[in-house]
Amino acid sequence: MTSTPAANPTDTTAIDGLKTRLKATWMAGNYDYFSRYMESSAIEFLDRLAPTPGSRLLDVATGSGQLALVAARRGLNVTGVDIATNSIEAARGRAAFEDLDVRFDEGDAEALPYPDAAFDVVATIFGAMFAPRPDLVAAELARVCRPGGLIAMANWTAEGFIGQMFRTFARFIAPPGMPSPVLWGDEDTVRQRLGPHASDLQLTRVTYRFSYGFPPAEVVDLFRKYYGPTTMAFAALDDARGRELQGALVDLWTVHNTAVDSGRTEVDAEYLHVVATRR
């Protein structure tokens, strides 16, 4: 399918329309339920980062608190921000249930609602990479991080499994008129975007394992029902094209499934772990 031209960053109307569509996308499905299956990714990410207890951490594109809640349990002073109203409400509910002192705000990764140098660590896992204007994202991540603090990202790569899944979607759905999110998984691109803001930049390719106690067809159903971008993609297709996309996704998950038990799904996906020291 043909690509939609990228929105002109000076065209306020086009950007506002794109942002409205993106917000609707991330509010579709049920990201809170979907993200519970990926909590190990947040734990592994924070283990590698090893921030000092008491540090001020901002979780950008927090979803329902996937990283923020893990960080709060470890004694960090945590704030989470996300564009999706329902995800923020879910995050607040989860924090209250665990009696965790976490602040959650509705906000945009391209215009973070915080003062300069407000945080020791500014982190985002599989989140800010989906914002439409990456240069603004890089500038905002840097702006709210104190000098000497850390900017940390987990970004899916084009070569990895999620990159392949995005290409599968692109066969059926026109791209949304913004730079490819997986460019944030390319080392040279990250150097161009974050390099001017950093005194040191460490880039490591990491393997994350998707692990589900059910077969690939049910994994695709999970994504279709609960993961907003997949929910919206299927909603844009007629029944015949929807069945084709369903089959293509089941084939992709089946080919990459390494589980011995036919009732399980184990798929390795690659992402780029970014740690930048704020200049």
C-alpha positions in Angstrom: 0.0 0.0 0.0 1.1 3.6 -0.6 2.6 5.6 2.2 0.9 8.6 3.6 3.2 11.7 3.4 4.8 12.6 6.7 3.1 15.4 8.5 4.9 18.8 8.0 6.2 19.7 11.5 5.2 23.3 10.9 1.6 22.4 9.9 -0.2 22.7 13.2 -3.5 21.3 11.8 -1.8 18.2 10.4 0.1 17.5 13.6 -3.0 18.0 15.7 -4.9 15.6 13.6 -2.2 13.0 13.7 -1.9 13.4 17.5 -5.7 12.9 17.8 -5.5 9.7 15.8 -2.5 8.5 17.8 -4.2 9.1 21.1 -7.3 7.2 19.9 -5.0 4.4 18.8 -3.3 4.0 22.2 -6.6 4.3 24.0 -8.1 1.4 22.0 -7.9 -2.1 23.3 -6.8 -2.5 26.9 -3.1 -1.7 27.3 -3.2 -2.3 31.0 -4.2 -5.9 30.5 -1.9 -6.4 27.5 1.2 -5.0 29.3 0.9 -7.4 32.2 2.4 -10.1 29.9 5.5 -7.9 29.4 6.3 -6.9 32.9 9.5 -8.9 32.7 10.8 -6.4 30.1 10.5 -3.6 32.6 12.3 -5.6 35.3 15.2 -6.5 33.0 15.5 -3.0 31.7 15.7 -1.5 35.3 18.1 -4.3 36.4 20.5 -3.2 33.6 20.0 0.5 34.4 20.4 0.0 38.2 19.3 3.5 39.3 20.0 4.6 42.9 17.1 4.3 45.3 15.7 7.8 45.9 16.6 9.0 42.4 13.9 11.0 40.5 12.8 8.9 37.6 10.4 9.9 34.8 8.8 7.1 32.8 7.8 8.6 29.5 5.0 6.9 27.6 4.4 4.9 30.8 1.2 3.2 29.6 -0.4 1.8 32.8 2.8 2.1 34.7 4.8 -0.8 33.3 8.2 0.6 34.3 7.1 3.2 36.8 5.5 0.7 39.2 8.6 -1.5 39.1 10.8 1.5 39.9 8.6 2.7 42.7 8.8 -0.8 44.3 12.5 -0.3 44.3 12.4 3.0 46.3 12.7 5.5 43.4 10.9 8.8 43.3 8.8 8.1 40.3 6.6 10.1 37.9 4.9 8.6 34.8 3.4 10.4 31.8 1.4 9.1 28.9 -0.9 10.5 26.1 -3.6 7.9 26.8 -6.1 9.0 29.4 -7.4 5.5 30.2 -3.8 4.1 30.7 -3.0 6.9 33.2 -6.2 6.1 35.1 -5.3 2.5 35.2 -1.8 3.3 36.4 -3.1 5.4 39.2 -5.4 2.6 40.2 -2.6 0.1 40.2 -0.4 2.4 42.3 -3.2 3.0 44.8 -3.9 -0.7 45.1 -0.2 -1.3 46.0 0.0 1.8 48.2 2.8 3.1 46.0 3.6 6.9 46.0 3.8 7.5 42.2 2.7 10.5 40.3 1.0 9.9 37.0 0.2 12.7 34.5 -1.5 12.8 31.1 1.0 14.4 28.7 2.9 14.4 25.4 6.4 13.1 24.9 7.0 15.9 22.5 6.0 18.6 25.2 6.6 17.1 28.6 4.8 19.0 31.4 7.9 19.4 33.7 10.6 22.0 34.3 14.1 21.7 33.0 16.5 19.3 34.8 13.7 17.9 37.0 14.8 14.3 36.9 17.9 12.2 37.5 16.7 9.4 35.1 14.4 9.9 32.1 13.4 6.5 30.8 11.0 5.0 28.2 10.5 1.4 27.1 8.8 0.8 23.8 6.9 4.0 24.2 8.4 7.4 23.1 9.7 5.7 19.9 6.1 5.9 18.6 5.8 9.7 18.9 5.6 11.4 15.4 8.4 14.0 15.8 11.5 12.2 17.1 13.7 15.3 17.2 11.3 17.0 19.6 11.2 13.8 21.7 15.0 13.7 21.9 15.1 17.4 22.9 12.4 16.9 25.6 14.0 13.8 27.1 17.2 15.8 27.4 15.5 19.0 28.6 13.9 17.4 31.7 17.0 15.4 32.6 19.6 17.0 34.8 23.1 17.4 33.5 25.0 14.2 34.3 21.7 12.3 34.6 20.7 9.4 32.4 18.3 9.2 29.4 17.4 5.5 28.9 15.3 3.9 26.1 14.3 0.5 24.9 13.5 0.6 21.2 12.5 -2.2 18.9 14.8 -2.7 15.9 13.9 -3.0 12.3 15.7 -6.3 12.0 14.1 -7.9 15.0 10.8 -9.8 15.4 8.7 -6.7 16.1 10.2 -4.9 13.1 9.1 -7.9 11.0 5.7 -7.7 12.5 5.5 -4.0 11.6 6.4 -4.9 8.0 3.6 -7.4 8.0 1.1 -4.7 9.0 2.5 -2.4 6.3 1.4 -5.0 3.7 -2.2 -4.3 4.7 -2.3 -0.8 6.3 -0.8 2.4 5.0 1.9 3.8 7.4 0.4 6.6 9.6 2.3 9.5 8.1 5.3 9.7 10.5 8.9 8.5 10.6 9.1 4.7 11.2 9.3 4.1 15.0 12.0 1.4 14.5 14.4 4.1 13.4 14.9 4.6 17.1 16.3 1.0 17.1 19.1 2.1 14.6 22.4 3.1 16.2 23.3 5.8 13.7 19.9 7.4 14.0 20.0 7.4 17.8 23.5 9.0 17.6 22.1 11.8 15.4 19.1 12.4 17.6 20.6 12.1 21.1 24.3 12.7 20.4 24.1 16.5 20.6 22.5 16.2 24.1 24.9 13.6 25.5 28.4 13.4 26.9 28.3 9.6 26.6 26.1 7.3 24.6 26.0 3.5 25.1 24.0 1.4 22.7 23.4 -2.3 23.2 21.3 -4.8 21.3 19.3 -6.9 23.7 17.1 -9.9 23.2 13.7 -9.9 24.9 11.6 -13.1 25.0 7.9 -12.9 24.5 6.5 -15.8 26.6 2.9 -16.9 26.6 1.2 -19.9 28.0 -0.9 -20.4 24.8 -0.3 -21.0 21.1 0.5 -18.4 18.4 -3.0 -18.0 17.2 -4.1 -17.0 20.7 -1.2 -14.6 20.9 -2.4 -12.8 17.8 -5.9 -12.7 19.3 -4.4 -11.1 22.4 -2.7 -8.4 20.3 -5.9 -7.9 18.3 -8.2 -7.5 21.3 -6.0 -5.6 23.7 -3.0 -3.8 21.9 -4.4 -0.6 20.6 -2.4 -0.3 17.3 -3.4 -3.9 16.4 -7.0 -3.3 17.4 -7.2 -0.2 15.1 -5.4 -1.9 12.2 -8.0 -4.7 12.1 -10.8 -2.2 12.5 -9.6 -0.5 9.3 -9.9 -3.6 7.2 -12.8 -5.4 5.7 -13.5 -9.0 6.8 -11.5 -10.6 3.9 -8.4 -8.5 4.4 -8.7 -8.9 8.2 -8.6 -12.7 7.8 -5.5 -12.3 5.5 -3.8 -10.2 8.1 -4.7 -12.6 10.9 -3.3 -15.5 8.9 -0.1 -13.6 8.1 0.5 -12.7 11.8 -0.2 -16.3 13.0 2.3 -17.6 10.4 4.9 -15.0 11.6 4.5 -16.0 15.3 4.4 -19.7 14.4 7.6 -19.6 12.3 9.5 -17.8 15.1 8.0 -19.8 18.0 10.8 -21.8 19.8 8.6 -23.4 22.5 8.8 -27.2 22.7 5.3 -27.4 24.1 2.8 -26.8 21.3 0.5 -25.1 23.7 3.0 -22.3 24.4 4.6 -19.5 22.5 8.2 -18.3 23.0 9.5 -15.8 20.5 12.8 -13.7 20.8 12.6 -10.1 19.8 15.5 -7.6 19.6 15.6 -4.1 20.9 18.2 -1.4 21.2 19.0 -0.4 24.8 20.0 3.2 24.9 21.8 4.9 27.8 22.8 8.5 27.3 24.5 10.7 29.9 23.0 14.1 29.7 25.6 16.7 28.7 
